[in-house]
Amino acid sequence: MKIILRIMALLMLCSIPAWAQSVVTGKVTTTGGEPLPGVSVLLKGTSTGSLTDADGNYTINATEGTLVFSFIGYKPVEALIGGRTSVDVSMEDDVTTLEQIVVVGYGTQEKKDITGAVGVVDQKAMASRPNTQFGNLIQGKAAGVQVIVPSGKPSAGFSIRVRGATSISGNNEPLYVVDGVPSSDTRTLNPADIESISVLKDASSAAIYGAQGANGVVLITTKRGKTGTPKVDFSAYTGFSSAWKKLKVLNSEQYRDLMTEFGQTTDWSQYTANTDWQNEIFQNGRSQNYQVGISGKTDKTNYYISGGWMQQIGAVRSSEMDRYNFKVNLEQKMNDWLTVGTNLNYMRYHDVDVSDNTNVNSGGVILGMLSTPPNIGIFRPNGTYSANPFQDWENPVAGTDGSDRNYKNQRLLGNVYAEINFLPDLKFRSNVGTDYQMGMNDYFLNPFMTSYGRAKKGIGRNEVNLTNYYIIDNTLSYKKTIDQHNFNVLVGSVIQKYRWENNKIEKTGYSSASVPTTNAGSTITEATNDKSEKSNASFIGRVTYDYAGRYLLTANFRADGSSSFGPNKRFGYFPSVSVGWRISEENFFQGVQAVSDLKLRAGWGLVGNDQGGYAYIGRVASGANYPIGGVIQPGTYPESIQNNDLKWESTEQTNLGLDFSVLNSRVQFSADAYLKNTSGLLLNVPLPESTGFDSGLQNVGKVQNKGLEFQVLSHNLVGDLTWDTDFNISFNRNKVIYTQGQQIIGGGVAGRGDGSYTVEGKPMAMFYGYVAGGVDPATGNAYYIDKKGESTFTPSADDRTFIGNPNPNFYYGMTNTLGYKNFALSIFLQGTQGNDILNATRIETEGMTDAKNQSQVVSHRWRAPGDVTDIPRASWGSTDNSRLSTRFVEDGSYMRVKAVTLSYNVPTNVLSRVKMSNLKVYVTGENLFTFTHYKGYDPEVSAFGNDSDNQTKNIALGIDYGTFPQTRNLIFGVNVSF
């Protein structure tokens, strides 16, 4: 009996492990680490099953076999138990690209129903790399959208051109709309809060924005709650940056030889240093970014709250930028018929700018470090900044450290809204939005450290700029389905008003540097104050219709009235229509299994550009002082002639498009062709002297853009090893059709005149100058080719011609994303082809006309009769050998490895032990390699890209004149979710 009992006890002990292994537990999450409740878990081949709870956890009775996980909207997953007691899985979205919800003007549409040209940058593309500014999210990601980064300094910002530039004197930036609130300032936006971006590229999609849509519309949608349980997201990164290239300049001995050759003498014993100014100015920059967000949703409440801080110390001495941000998105369903919500952003922005795009004579830091002789140190023995031995041009450190420069901006951007559902198909929405900004610029120049500061006895300056914008829009939408006929109608009204207030005071005469504010100065040199405003009133309407998802129609209409334009032309009318035919839904196409979707699109529309407050008004200027009774009295004078017929710049655009997907949507292709004609450009044209004015603003110009766009998204490999490719390429041809015979010039550089000409029959901003022939071996002088094709040493102004084109033949972007298990590698390439750059930096550093240091290449200059070289002789005080010519025009094409990111997602079964839902660590390299023939610091350059004057910015493209270069960055980061 004892033996039997012992055997039974032994059997029971042996069976305990088997009983323990009969239960399998785990957690089901999305690929982003969010728990998935309600997922069906089934033991394959049996009826044994379970469901995940609110936190995505499950328990199932199983020992061996395969578990099948399924959930509506997600791809099913099979996982082999393999003796494990815990099996965690992540599930991918099974929503096809065609079912993707795309934000369009005043609403949303499924991508399959869109008939216009709309580019989309989604959350997946944004998460592929860290981003410090909003422009990085778009660059190279959408066909037809060119992001121009004018320099590499932290405060540089960016410009976007959608299908080319349409205006000569007006703004060419697209309209930015953040959660329904239009905006023009994007530097202070926090990329971490953005959920998706839609770019309305053609007139048929942008006409709903009427007079503001000529340059395209960028719709920015910020994040909202997604999961039923509260979710906390935390992200942080730190980065290091440096100049990726340096230029060779003359050393101390070579500079002294050049000055001696000029006949310049000095006591060289006082100038024995050998300073590398590029090492003094360039530094190892750094960045850090911390963001935290809390989100969630219930059946009645949806919320997203975030806050963060980021800082960039630039790769050029003293340059920096930092930004604080706080955001609240809240939506509350009050009852069955009323929903209210708000999207609010508060941002505080600060930067310290560095003077670039100008020569050392004017305090330019980049040209200063190239043209300051190495023979001097940073400071004189008395502690003041040293200067050129032959000219009172101080060294570039005086430009970075010799003055205090601080710009601060506080901004409240957001809206409150309410939605009323009168009927299941009838909805009214009212939205009130604001963009309130106050910027302050403080400047103080020490009265002792610099020569200019000593001459002025110090300078203190304070500028305050206030922008107050509000918008009120009310829309009524009706959606109805009758059999296979689907209708959606929207009507509404929009009221907008801008108000600007600017104040500036500047004082000189400081007794010390201890009090830098303007109250310490003794003499007021400038005190100004101005105010302006602009208002718009609009009526909008849209109708969309489709039959069985096969035949699609969209029609928009907007009537805009603006205070900017004359009473005779105050209202503009902007219609558009587009159609689509989904051929793949036709019965005759059902047998084509390889094609998942095929759609043809065609659209036409008219949009406008209303930039220019008080454009039509005959303005009065102050400063015309008159002697009355022997006493000077203040007076005013007419500044501009009134034009009551002045109206919008109008852009008419026609678009043809093709979308198709093959191999079960593994390859998706989109192509568009467009013709974009802009007429009624606002240009100042000559007037008869009898009017009392030299010129007046009229609607006279015409510009044309036409082009092709292609975008391909392919899932090359699926399974354990994944490989996705996203590629786009854009061809745009710009042409000025009519300017009433005017030559519109700009881009003056290096005392050689204007380098950019905009004329009829040519693209905008063509380079204009002389054709360089070479160097005469007998005299060492440069010679040029005149209009007869003959060589000359003394060309006339009439011998100038068009010598380059800054507009690229095409621009492109490509992202390859590879994944294996929990590892991911993203490689982003971006570039342009066929554009020229006017390297005006070389005019300064190879001209050999004054006491500036020069580039190393001038060591090969002509020195004696018989020398054969392409560098002419040094010629003090003469620019004849360094005229603005083809010698300084270079190929600006480049391909840049813009970003490479290697990331690792920690497995969920590991994270569950520490109550985390997601942990991602990554390292990113930016601007790692640049393939270009350009000789300057950086081919991604535009010296006038941040100019405050729109016309200068538009007609002076692709000029490098001591521009802060792009930097190479190495970033380490982590993303955590709880």
Secondary structure, 3 states (H helix, E strand, C coil): CHHHHHHHHHHHHHHHHHHHCCEEEEEEEECCCCECCCCEEEECCCCCEEECCCCCEEEEECCCCEEEEEECCEEEEEEECCCCCECCEEECECCCHHHCEEEECCEEEEHHHCCCCEEEECHHHHCCCCCCCCHHHHCCCCCCEEEECCCCCCCCCCEEEECCCCCCCCCCCCEEEECCEEECCCCCCCHHHEEEEEEECCHHHHHHHHHHCCCCEEEEEECCCCCCCCEEEEEEEEEEEEECCCCCECCHHHHHHHHHHHCCCCCHHHCCCCCCHHHHHECCEEEEEEEEEEEEECCCEEEEEEEEEEEEECCECCCEEEEEEEEEEEEEECCCCEEEEEEEEEEEEEEECCCCCCCHHHCCHHHHHHHCCCCCCCECCCCCECECCCCCCECHHHHHHCEEEEEEEEEEEEEEEEEEEEECCEEEEEEEEEEEEEEEEEEEECCCCCHHHHHHCCEEEEEEEEEEEEEEEEEEEEEEEECCEEEEEEEEEEEEEEEEEEEEEEEECCCCCCCCCHHHCCEEEEEEEEEEEEEEEEEEEEEEEEECCCEEEEEEEEEEEECCCCCCCCEEEEEEEEEEEEHHHCHHHCCCCCEEEEEEEEEEEEEEECCCCCCCCCCEEECCCEEECCEEECCEEECCCCCCCCCCEEEEEEEEEEEEEECCCCEEEEEEEEEEEEEEEEEEEECCHHHCCCEEEEEEEEEEEEEEEEEEEEEEECCCEEEEEEEEEEEEEEEEEECCCCCEEEEECCCCCEEEEECCCCCCCEEEEEEEEEECCCCCCEEEECCCCCEECCCCHHHCEEEECCCCCEEEEEEEEEEECCEEEEEEEEEEECCEEEEHHHHHHHCCCCCCCCEHHHHHCCCCCCCCCCCCCCCCCCCHHHCCEHHHEEECCEEEEEEEEEEEECCHHHHHHHCCCEEEEEEEEECCCEEECCCCCCCCCCCCCCCCCHHHHHHCCCEECCCCCCEEEEEEEEEEEC
